[in-house]
Amino acid sequence: AGPQILAVRASIEAIGKKAIYGADIEAKLLEALQHADQDVRGHACWSLGRMAPKTAAAIPALIVALADPIWSVQHNAAWALKRYGTLSLAPLRAALRDDNKRRSVRAAMTLLEISPEHSAEVEATFLAAFESADLESRNSILTASGGLKNPSSATIGLLAKGMQSTEPSAARVSLASVAALGKAAAA
């Protein structure tokens, strides 16, 4: 990265570290969500989350960022959305029906972390998206399924199938999810 991009990265990260809200700052962060550099986008998500709930107008843009091609940007967008708590529930629930599988899966995972009582909706999203999802999203589904409350036999079957997968990451995350479900059931 050139000096100009490094300066933009540092500027956006500094905003998050200070976490001092201003409408002009929020506008700068929203613009940074569109930047070509993944670190700028990631820092913008993080910075918006640091100022939650004052930056609640950014929730729709963060929902869009859930489908970013870079995992760390998705992760920071999800982290930021969790910081908005109940303010982000309705937009996350709407994103469950998004045509972009990565966005719907990430929204479901985030919703589950904020509010486990949405397990049935989240599980339906996971099951509907699994077959057509990319490997990253399928592994995310398998991982997050360990946090479902009372998963259906379809999810249990999916995890069992995942444990037998020839893809090592799918087998590993499926096993971890089954273990998590077992611990929750034993508690």
LINVENTA-V432577 format. One record per residue. N is the residue number from 0. RES is the residue in one small letter. NEAR is the number of other ideal C-beta (glycine too) atoms within 8 Angstrom. Layout:
# LINVENTA-V432577
N&RES&NEAR  N&RES&NEAR
This chain:
# LINVENTA-V432577
0&a&6  1&g&5  2&p&5  3&q&6  4&i&10  5&l&9  6&a&8  7&v&12  8&r&13  9&a&8  10&s&8  11&i&15  12&e&11  13&a&8  14&i&12  15&g&13  16&k&7  17&k&6  18&a&9  19&i&6  20&y&8  21&g&6  22&a&5  23&d&6  24&i&11  25&e&15  26&a&8  27&k&10  28&l&15  29&l&12  30&e&8  31&a&13  32&l&13  33&q&6  34&h&10  35&a&3  36&d&10  37&q&9  38&d&8  39&v&14  40&r&16  41&g&13  42&h&14  43&a&14  44&c&16  45&w&13  46&s&14  47&l&15  48&g&16  49&r&10  50&m&13  51&a&12  52&p&8  53&k&7  54&t&11  55&a&9  56&a&5  57&a&12  58&i&12  59&p&7  60&a&9  61&l&16  62&i&14  63&v&9  64&a&14  65&l&16  66&a&11  67&d&10  68&p&4  69&i&9  70&w&6  71&s&8  72&v&14  73&q&14  74&h&9  75&n&14  76&a&15  77&a&13  78&w&11  79&a&15  80&l&17  81&k&12  82&r&10  83&y&13  84&g&9  85&t&7  86&l&9  87&s&14  88&l&12  89&a&6  90&p&11  91&l&14  92&r&11  93&a&8  94&a&12  95&l&14  96&r&5  97&d&10  98&d&4  99&n&7  100&k&11  101&r&13  102&r&13  103&s&15  104&v&15  105&r&14  106&a&16  107&a&14  108&m&12  109&t&14  110&l&15  111&l&14  112&e&8  113&i&12  114&s&8  115&p&7  116&e&5  117&h&11  118&s&12  119&a&6  120&e&11  121&v&15  122&e&13  123&a&9  124&t&13  125&f&14  126&l&11  127&a&6  128&a&13  129&f&10  130&e&4  131&s&5  132&a&12  133&d&7  134&l&9  135&e&8  136&s&12  137&r&11  138&n&11  139&s&11  140&i&14  141&l&14  142&t&10  143&a&14  144&s&15  145&g&11  146&g&8  147&l&13  148&k&7  149&n&5  150&p&10  151&s&8  152&s&5  153&a&7  154&t&13  155&i&10  156&g&8  157&l&13  158&l&14  159&a&10  160&k&9  161&g&13  162&m&10  163&q&6  164&s&9  165&t&3  166&e&7  167&p&5  168&s&8  169&a&13  170&a&13  171&r&8  172&v&12  173&s&15  174&l&9  175&a&10  176&s&15  177&v&12  178&a&9  179&a&10  180&l&14  181&g&8  182&k&8  183&a&8  184&a&6  185&a&5  186&a&4
